[in-house]
Amino acid sequence: MSRFQDFIRNQAKLLIQCFWILAFLLSACLPQIPDPVTTQFPTITPTPTISPRPVSERPVYSPGELVDYTAQSGDTLSNLAFRFNTTVEEILAENSIIPEGATTLPPGLPMQIPIYYEALWGSQFQILPNCAFINGPAQIGFNVTEFVESQPGWLKNHQQYTAEQQRSGAEIVSYVSTSFSISPRVLLTLLEYQTGALSNPIPPDDLEDYPLGYVKTGYHGLYIQLVWAANSLNQGYYGWLVNHLDTLEYLDQTIEHPDPWQNAATVALQYYFSQLEPKALYDYTISPDGFLKIYQSYFEDPWNCEPHIPGSLRQPTLRLPFESGKTWAFTGGPHTGWGQGDPWAALDFAPPSETGGCEITSEWAVAVAPGIIARSDTGLIELDLDGDGDTLTGWVILYLHLGTQDKARKGASVEAGDLLGHPSCEGGESTGSHIHIARKYNGEWIPASGTIPFNLDGWIAHDGAAEYLGTLTRFTETVIASGKAEEKSLLSARKITP
């Protein structure tokens, strides 16, 4: 390269860095939400989704060699350090634009990351962007029932008793999509790819047994198979984002590590199919001719959607989910938001009880912030904080195990502290009356601990060694999760004077 070309390249890098510095500074003028504990960072307006990188052979990098990387939706410093086998400190040292303590990184931010080579990296091909995987803004206006009815496949004629009522095939897909917050388009493509649900009017022979190929007692029929599929997809998606997943094990017991440049949606599909298909078929499925080709034959180009997680995402101010002046027990530290395993998005709280178990209680769960009750189902409501009444956008708080009696109605506007319902055992498995709360932003579950932890009146959530363990801390105080509501788990909601 000539000196002139080298000069031009350096000037281009300088201009890019100046652009991002200006973006950080300008966004600091936006209104800030007070947070008494965590440091504030500016908000970045997301750039359009970046198309997947072209596939090329990865070299054997020297230890600490700098590689180019463009931030993707939902990236954090901790996660990038995990994926590139480096440290947060090393990344910050090479990218002075990033403020220390940043939360999510702005999609499109050019970076250089010190990489430490690891053998057996998997496919570089990106199947879907994260915004097309999540049941978020990209799914607004998509009617599952209308779409399924327009197709000749067997799914439109399927009926099954599911979650306390008879549901059509389309309603089953919608229910699982909503519950696990996974795009219905992804689930429909999965069903078509594996069973011909949209194109073949004849159902598969094993529809009443294991149509998606997961053979295990108790997982019979379309609904439970789809529940397993959605749960497995979330294990891959959030496992990659929260540093729980770094290895894929195939049916032949060989292993690979997801490529460090990979995005969570692609790893989710890799993880799912690695459990079901022989390696040769798996390699085809995750190629441009596999799952993606079927998706594109029914839906628009998935790479047209906007990134759904912006840079410098912060939680709005939230209060504890029980009445002012009351004392409840912190009975469940970070654990699954829905289903099993990742993401550990939820916390549990229980009112005082003399008898324990699933007793009827007069205690009330309350709104943690102003909003609209955007969804109501058996044992649950979803509180939409951005006021548009749509659970696919903005911050949403899921409340689970609310009793039917006195439960806030769908469409109601509430203020922080307003009564929402009584703790119960309704809406899922439970050994005692309590409430389970979890956060979503633009359809993505937000882990209860980590980069953007739950902050309830200044009480900050921290993971434990396993699900349901963990702590809440506020300054020098610590409350320890206990399913037995021991004294160490008790905390009081501050009294609010009118």
C-alpha positions as CSV (number, residue, x, y, z in Angstrom):
1,M,0.0,0.0,0.0
2,S,1.4,3.5,-0.9
3,R,1.8,6.2,1.6
4,F,-1.0,8.1,0.0
5,Q,-3.4,5.1,0.3
6,D,-2.3,4.6,3.9
7,F,-3.0,8.3,4.6
8,I,-6.5,8.1,3.0
9,R,-7.3,4.9,5.1
10,N,-6.2,6.6,8.3
11,Q,-8.3,9.7,7.5
12,A,-11.4,7.5,6.9
13,K,-11.0,5.8,10.2
14,L,-10.6,9.1,11.9
15,L,-13.8,10.4,10.3
16,I,-15.8,7.3,11.4
17,Q,-14.6,7.7,14.9
18,C,-15.6,11.4,14.9
19,F,-19.0,10.4,13.7
20,W,-19.6,8.0,16.6
21,I,-18.2,10.4,19.1
22,L,-20.6,13.1,17.9
23,A,-23.5,10.6,18.1
24,F,-22.6,9.9,21.7
25,L,-22.4,13.6,22.5
26,L,-25.6,14.6,20.8
27,S,-27.6,11.8,22.3
28,A,-26.6,13.1,25.8
29,C,-29.1,16.0,25.2
30,L,-32.0,13.5,25.3
31,P,-34.1,13.4,28.4
32,Q,-32.6,11.1,31.0
33,I,-34.5,8.8,33.4
34,P,-33.2,9.2,37.0
35,D,-31.4,6.1,38.3
36,P,-30.1,6.4,41.9
37,V,-27.7,3.5,41.5
38,T,-26.3,3.0,38.0
39,T,-24.2,5.3,35.8
40,Q,-26.1,7.1,33.0
41,F,-25.1,6.7,29.4
42,P,-26.5,8.4,26.3
43,T,-29.0,6.8,23.9
44,I,-27.9,6.1,20.3
45,T,-30.4,6.0,17.4
46,P,-29.9,2.6,15.8
47,T,-28.7,2.4,12.2
48,P,-30.3,0.0,9.7
49,T,-29.6,-3.7,10.2
50,I,-26.1,-4.6,8.8
51,S,-26.2,-7.3,6.2
52,P,-24.4,-10.5,7.1
53,R,-20.7,-10.7,6.6
54,P,-19.4,-12.6,3.5
55,V,-18.1,-16.0,4.4
56,S,-14.4,-16.6,4.1
57,E,-11.9,-18.9,5.8
58,R,-10.8,-17.7,9.2
59,P,-7.1,-17.5,9.7
60,V,-5.2,-18.7,12.8
61,Y,-5.0,-15.4,14.6
62,S,-2.0,-14.4,16.7
63,P,-2.8,-13.9,20.4
64,G,-4.3,-10.5,20.9
65,E,-4.4,-9.7,17.1
66,L,-6.8,-6.9,16.3
67,V,-9.8,-7.8,14.1
68,D,-12.5,-5.6,12.6
69,Y,-16.0,-6.0,14.1
70,T,-19.3,-4.1,13.5
71,A,-21.6,-4.0,16.6
72,Q,-24.8,-5.9,16.2
73,S,-28.1,-5.4,18.0
74,G,-27.9,-6.4,21.6
75,D,-24.1,-6.6,21.8
76,T,-22.4,-5.8,25.1
77,L,-18.8,-5.6,26.1
78,S,-19.1,-8.6,28.4
79,N,-20.6,-10.7,25.6
80,L,-18.0,-9.6,23.0
81,A,-15.2,-10.5,25.5
82,F,-16.7,-13.9,25.9
83,R,-17.1,-14.6,22.2
84,F,-13.6,-13.3,21.1
85,N,-11.9,-15.0,24.1
86,T,-10.6,-11.7,25.4
87,T,-11.4,-9.2,28.2
88,V,-13.6,-6.1,28.5
89,E,-10.5,-4.1,29.5
90,E,-8.6,-5.1,26.3
91,I,-11.6,-4.1,24.2
92,L,-11.9,-0.7,25.9
93,A,-8.2,-0.1,25.4
94,E,-8.6,-0.4,21.6
95,N,-11.9,1.5,21.3
96,S,-11.6,4.7,23.2
97,I,-15.0,5.9,21.9
98,I,-16.8,3.4,24.2
99,P,-17.5,4.7,27.7
100,E,-16.4,2.5,30.5
101,G,-19.6,0.9,32.0
102,A,-21.5,1.1,28.7
103,T,-24.6,-1.1,28.5
104,T,-25.7,-2.1,25.0
105,L,-23.5,-1.0,22.0
106,P,-25.0,1.0,19.1
107,P,-25.7,-1.3,16.2
108,G,-23.3,-0.4,13.3
109,L,-20.5,0.8,15.6
110,P,-17.1,-0.1,14.0
111,M,-14.7,-1.6,16.4
112,Q,-11.4,-3.4,16.7
113,I,-11.3,-6.4,19.0
114,P,-8.2,-8.3,20.3
115,I,-8.9,-11.9,19.5
116,Y,-7.5,-15.1,20.9
117,Y,-7.9,-18.0,18.5
118,E,-10.0,-21.0,19.5
119,A,-10.1,-24.1,17.3
120,L,-13.3,-25.6,15.8
121,W,-15.2,-22.4,14.9
122,G,-18.5,-23.1,13.2
123,S,-20.2,-21.6,10.2
124,Q,-19.9,-17.9,9.5
125,F,-23.1,-17.7,7.5
126,Q,-25.7,-15.6,9.3
127,I,-29.2,-17.0,8.8
128,L,-31.4,-14.3,10.3
129,P,-30.8,-11.0,12.1
130,N,-31.9,-10.7,15.7
131,C,-34.8,-8.4,14.9
132,A,-36.4,-11.0,12.7
133,F,-36.1,-13.7,15.4
134,I,-37.7,-11.8,18.3
135,N,-41.5,-11.3,18.6
136,G,-40.9,-7.6,18.5
137,P,-41.5,-4.5,16.2
138,A,-40.8,-6.5,13.0
139,Q,-43.9,-8.6,13.7
140,I,-46.4,-5.7,14.0
141,G,-49.3,-6.3,11.7
142,F,-48.6,-9.9,10.9
143,N,-51.8,-12.0,11.3
144,V,-50.9,-15.6,11.9
145,T,-54.4,-16.9,11.4
146,E,-54.9,-15.1,8.1
147,F,-51.5,-16.3,6.8
148,V,-52.1,-19.9,7.8
149,E,-55.6,-19.9,6.2
150,S,-54.1,-18.7,2.9
151,Q,-51.8,-21.7,2.7
152,P,-52.7,-25.2,1.5
153,G,-50.9,-27.0,4.3
154,W,-52.3,-29.3,7.0
155,L,-51.7,-26.7,9.8
156,K,-54.9,-24.7,8.9
157,N,-57.0,-27.8,9.6
158,H,-55.3,-28.8,12.8
159,Q,-57.1,-28.6,16.2
160,Q,-55.7,-29.4,19.6
161,Y,-56.6,-28.8,23.2
162,T,-53.9,-26.4,24.4
163,A,-53.4,-24.3,27.5
164,E,-56.9,-24.8,28.9
165,Q,-58.8,-24.4,25.6
166,Q,-59.3,-25.8,22.1
167,R,-57.0,-24.0,19.6
168,S,-56.4,-24.1,15.9
169,G,-52.9,-24.7,14.5
170,A,-52.5,-21.0,13.9
171,E,-53.7,-20.2,17.4
172,I,-51.1,-22.7,18.8
173,V,-48.3,-20.9,16.9
174,S,-49.5,-17.5,18.1
175,Y,-49.7,-18.7,21.7
176,V,-46.2,-20.2,21.7
177,S,-44.9,-17.2,19.9
178,T,-46.4,-14.8,22.4
179,S,-45.4,-16.8,25.5
180,F,-41.7,-17.3,24.5
181,S,-41.5,-14.0,22.6
182,I,-40.2,-15.6,19.4
183,S,-41.3,-14.4,15.9
184,P,-44.3,-16.4,14.6
185,R,-42.6,-16.3,11.2
186,V,-39.7,-18.2,12.6
187,L,-42.0,-20.8,14.1
188,L,-44.0,-21.2,10.9
189,T,-40.8,-21.6,8.9
190,L,-39.7,-24.2,11.3
191,L,-42.9,-26.2,11.0
192,E,-42.8,-25.9,7.2
193,Y,-39.2,-26.9,7.0
194,Q,-39.6,-30.0,9.2
195,T,-43.2,-31.1,8.5
196,G,-44.6,-29.3,5.4
197,A,-47.1,-27.6,7.6
198,L,-47.8,-24.7,5.1
199,S,-47.4,-26.6,1.8
200,N,-48.5,-30.2,2.3
201,P,-52.2,-30.8,3.0
202,I,-51.4,-34.3,4.4
203,P,-50.2,-34.2,8.0
204,P,-47.0,-36.1,8.9
205,D,-47.6,-39.7,10.2
206,D,-46.1,-38.8,13.6
207,L,-48.2,-35.6,14.2
208,E,-49.6,-37.1,17.4
209,D,-46.2,-38.2,18.5
210,Y,-43.0,-36.3,17.8
211,P,-43.5,-34.3,14.6
212,L,-40.4,-32.0,15.2
213,G,-38.2,-35.0,16.1
214,Y,-37.7,-34.4,19.8
215,V,-38.4,-37.9,21.2
216,K,-39.0,-37.9,24.9
217,T,-41.8,-39.1,27.1
218,G,-44.3,-36.3,27.8
219,Y,-43.5,-34.4,24.6
220,H,-46.2,-35.8,22.4
221,G,-48.2,-33.7,19.9
222,L,-47.7,-30.5,18.0
223,Y,-48.2,-28.1,20.9
224,I,-45.7,-29.7,23.3
225,Q,-43.2,-30.2,20.5
226,L,-43.5,-26.6,19.5
227,V,-43.0,-25.5,23.2
228,W,-39.8,-27.6,23.3
229,A,-38.7,-26.0,20.0
230,A,-39.3,-22.4,21.2
231,N,-37.6,-23.2,24.5
232,S,-34.6,-24.6,22.7
233,L,-34.4,-21.7,20.4
234,N,-34.3,-19.3,23.4
235,Q,-31.6,-21.4,25.0
236,G,-29.5,-20.8,21.9
237,Y,-30.4,-17.1,21.5
238,Y,-29.9,-16.0,25.1
239,G,-27.2,-18.5,25.9
240,W,-25.1,-16.8,23.2
241,L,-26.0,-13.3,24.5
242,V,-25.4,-14.0,28.3
243,N,-22.2,-16.1,28.0
244,H,-23.8,-19.4,28.8
245,L,-23.3,-21.1,25.4
246,D,-20.0,-21.5,23.7
247,T,-20.2,-25.1,22.3
248,L,-22.5,-26.9,20.0
249,E,-22.5,-30.7,20.3
250,Y,-23.8,-32.7,17.4
251,L,-25.5,-36.1,17.2
252,D,-22.2,-37.8,16.3
253,Q,-20.7,-36.3,19.5
254,T,-18.4,-33.9,17.6
255,I,-18.3,-30.3,18.7
256,E,-18.0,-26.8,17.3
257,H,-17.8,-23.3,18.8
258,P,-20.1,-20.6,17.2
259,D,-18.1,-18.2,15.1
260,P,-17.2,-15.1,17.3
261,W,-18.8,-12.8,14.6
262,Q,-22.1,-14.7,14.8
263,N,-25.4,-13.2,15.9
264,A,-27.7,-14.6,18.5
265,A,-30.6,-15.5,16.1
266,T,-28.2,-17.6,13.9
267,V,-26.8,-19.4,17.0
268,A,-30.3,-20.1,18.2
269,L,-31.1,-22.0,15.0
270,Q,-27.7,-23.7,15.0
271,Y,-28.3,-24.9,18.6
272,Y,-31.8,-26.1,17.7
273,F,-30.9,-28.1,14.6
274,S,-27.7,-29.5,16.1
275,Q,-29.8,-31.5,18.5
276,L,-32.0,-33.0,15.8
277,E,-30.0,-33.5,12.5
278,P,-27.0,-35.5,11.4
279,K,-24.1,-33.3,10.7
280,A,-24.4,-33.4,6.9
281,L,-28.0,-32.4,7.0
282,Y,-27.3,-29.8,9.7
283,D,-24.7,-28.2,7.4
284,Y,-27.3,-27.9,4.7
285,T,-30.0,-26.6,7.0
286,I,-27.8,-23.7,8.2
287,S,-26.6,-22.8,4.7
288,P,-28.2,-20.3,2.3
289,D,-30.2,-23.2,0.7
290,G,-31.7,-24.5,4.0
291,F,-33.9,-22.8,6.6
292,L,-33.3,-19.3,5.2
293,K,-34.5,-20.3,1.7
294,I,-37.8,-21.6,3.1
295,Y,-38.2,-18.4,5.2
296,Q,-37.6,-16.2,2.1
297,S,-40.1,-18.2,0.0
298,Y,-42.9,-17.2,2.4
299,F,-41.8,-13.9,3.9
300,E,-39.9,-10.8,3.0
301,D,-36.1,-10.5,3.2
302,P,-35.4,-10.8,7.0
303,W,-32.5,-8.4,6.7
304,N,-34.8,-5.5,6.1
305,C,-35.8,-5.1,9.7
306,E,-34.4,-2.4,12.0
307,P,-32.3,-3.3,15.0
308,H,-34.6,-3.7,17.9
309,I,-32.0,-3.1,20.7
310,P,-30.5,0.4,20.6
311,G,-27.2,1.5,22.0
312,S,-27.0,2.5,25.7
313,L,-30.3,0.9,26.6
314,R,-31.4,1.6,30.2
315,Q,-34.3,0.4,32.3
316,P,-36.9,3.1,33.3
317,T,-37.5,3.8,36.9
318,L,-39.4,0.9,38.6
319,R,-40.7,0.4,42.1
320,L,-41.1,-2.8,44.1
321,P,-44.2,-4.8,42.9
322,F,-46.1,-4.7,46.2
323,E,-47.8,-2.0,48.2
324,S,-46.1,0.9,49.9
325,G,-45.1,0.1,53.5
326,K,-45.6,-3.7,53.1
327,T,-43.0,-6.4,53.7
328,W,-42.8,-9.3,51.4
329,A,-40.2,-12.1,50.8
330,F,-37.8,-12.2,47.9
331,T,-38.5,-15.9,47.0
332,G,-36.8,-16.3,43.6
333,G,-33.6,-14.8,42.3
334,P,-32.9,-14.6,38.6
335,H,-34.6,-17.5,36.8
336,T,-36.3,-18.2,33.5
337,G,-38.7,-15.6,32.2
338,W,-40.8,-18.3,30.5
339,G,-40.3,-22.0,30.0
340,Q,-37.0,-23.4,31.3
341,G,-33.4,-22.2,31.4
342,D,-32.3,-19.1,29.6
343,P,-33.0,-16.3,29.7
344,W,-32.9,-15.7,33.5
345,A,-35.2,-12.7,33.2
346,A,-37.5,-13.1,36.2
347,L,-37.7,-12.5,39.9
348,D,-40.2,-13.9,42.4
349,F,-41.9,-12.1,45.4
350,A,-44.3,-13.6,47.9
351,P,-46.5,-11.9,50.6
352,P,-46.4,-13.1,54.2
353,S,-48.3,-16.3,54.8
354,E,-49.4,-18.2,57.9
355,T,-50.2,-21.5,56.2
356,G,-48.0,-21.4,53.0
357,G,-49.0,-23.2,49.8
358,C,-51.5,-21.8,47.3
359,E,-53.7,-20.0,49.8
360,I,-56.0,-17.1,48.9
361,T,-54.4,-13.9,49.9
362,S,-55.7,-10.4,50.3
363,E,-52.3,-8.9,49.5
364,W,-51.9,-7.0,46.3
365,A,-49.3,-6.9,43.5
366,V,-49.0,-3.4,42.2
367,A,-47.8,-1.6,39.0
368,V,-44.0,-1.0,39.1
369,A,-44.5,2.0,36.7
370,P,-47.2,3.8,34.8
371,G,-48.6,2.0,31.8
372,I,-51.4,0.2,30.1
373,I,-52.5,-3.4,30.7
374,A,-51.8,-4.6,27.1
375,R,-52.4,-8.3,27.6
376,S,-54.4,-10.5,30.0
377,D,-54.5,-14.3,30.1
378,T,-54.9,-17.0,32.7
379,G,-52.7,-16.0,35.7
380,L,-50.9,-13.2,33.9
381,I,-50.9,-9.7,32.6
382,E,-48.4,-7.6,30.6
383,L,-47.9,-4.0,31.6
384,D,-46.9,-1.9,28.6
385,L,-44.8,1.1,29.8
386,D,-44.6,3.1,26.5
387,G,-48.4,3.7,26.4
388,D,-49.1,2.4,23.0
389,G,-50.9,-0.8,24.3
390,D,-48.7,-3.0,22.1
391,T,-46.6,-5.7,23.8
392,L,-44.2,-5.9,20.8
393,T,-42.7,-2.5,21.4
394,G,-40.9,-0.7,24.2
395,W,-40.6,-1.8,27.8
396,V,-43.1,-4.4,29.0
397,I,-43.4,-6.0,32.4
398,L,-44.8,-9.5,32.6
399,Y,-46.7,-10.4,35.8
400,L,-47.3,-14.2,36.3
401,H,-49.4,-16.0,38.9
402,L,-52.0,-13.3,39.4
403,G,-55.3,-14.7,40.6
404,T,-58.4,-14.2,38.4
405,Q,-60.4,-12.4,41.1
406,D,-59.8,-8.6,41.1
407,K,-57.2,-8.9,38.3
408,A,-56.7,-5.6,36.4
409,R,-58.6,-5.7,33.1
410,K,-57.0,-5.5,29.7
411,G,-56.8,-1.9,28.4
412,A,-56.8,-0.3,31.8
413,S,-54.4,2.6,32.3
414,V,-52.5,2.4,35.6
415,E,-50.1,4.5,37.6
416,A,-47.1,3.3,39.6
417,G,-48.4,1.6,42.8
418,D,-51.9,0.9,41.4
419,L,-53.4,-2.5,42.4
420,L,-53.1,-5.2,39.7
421,G,-54.3,-8.4,41.4
422,H,-53.6,-10.9,44.1
423,P,-50.6,-13.3,44.2
424,S,-51.7,-16.9,43.5
425,C,-50.6,-20.2,41.9
426,E,-52.6,-19.6,38.7
427,G,-50.9,-19.6,35.3
428,G,-48.3,-22.2,35.7
429,E,-46.4,-24.4,38.1
430,S,-46.1,-23.0,41.6
431,T,-45.8,-24.4,45.1
432,G,-47.1,-21.2,46.8
433,S,-48.9,-18.0,46.2
434,H,-46.4,-15.4,44.7
435,I,-45.8,-13.2,41.7
436,H,-43.2,-13.6,39.0
437,I,-42.1,-10.5,37.2
438,A,-39.9,-10.2,34.1
439,R,-38.9,-7.5,31.6
440,K,-39.0,-7.3,27.8
441,Y,-37.8,-4.5,25.6
442,N,-39.1,-4.5,22.0
443,G,-39.9,-8.2,22.5
444,E,-36.5,-9.3,23.8
445,W,-36.3,-10.7,27.3
446,I,-33.9,-8.6,29.4
447,P,-31.9,-10.7,31.9
448,A,-32.6,-9.9,35.5
449,S,-28.9,-9.5,36.3
450,G,-25.9,-8.4,34.3
451,T,-25.5,-5.4,32.0
452,I,-29.0,-3.9,32.6
453,P,-30.1,-5.5,35.9
454,F,-33.5,-5.2,37.5
455,N,-33.6,-2.1,39.6
456,L,-36.6,-1.9,41.9
457,D,-36.6,1.2,44.1
458,G,-32.8,1.0,44.1
459,W,-32.7,-2.8,44.8
460,I,-30.3,-4.3,42.2
461,A,-30.7,-8.0,41.2
462,H,-27.7,-10.3,41.0
463,D,-27.4,-13.9,39.8
464,G,-26.8,-16.7,42.1
465,A,-24.9,-20.0,41.5
466,A,-28.1,-21.5,40.0
467,E,-31.6,-20.4,39.0
468,Y,-33.8,-18.9,41.8
469,L,-30.7,-18.2,43.9
470,G,-29.2,-14.7,44.0
471,T,-29.6,-11.4,45.8
472,L,-31.0,-7.9,45.8
473,T,-28.6,-5.2,47.0
474,R,-29.2,-1.5,47.8
475,F,-26.2,0.4,48.9
476,T,-24.9,-1.7,51.9
477,E,-28.0,-3.8,52.3
478,T,-28.4,-7.3,50.9
479,V,-31.5,-9.5,50.7
480,I,-30.9,-13.2,49.8
481,A,-33.5,-15.1,47.8
482,S,-35.2,-17.9,49.7
483,G,-38.0,-20.1,48.6
484,K,-38.9,-20.6,52.3
485,A,-39.4,-16.9,52.9
486,E,-36.7,-16.9,55.6
487,E,-35.9,-13.6,57.4
488,K,-32.9,-13.0,55.2
489,S,-35.3,-12.7,52.2
490,L,-37.6,-10.1,53.6
491,L,-37.7,-6.5,52.3
492,S,-40.1,-3.6,52.6
493,A,-41.5,-1.2,50.0
494,R,-40.8,2.3,50.9
495,K,-43.7,4.4,52.2
496,I,-44.9,6.9,49.6
497,T,-46.7,10.0,51.0
498,P,-49.4,11.6,48.8
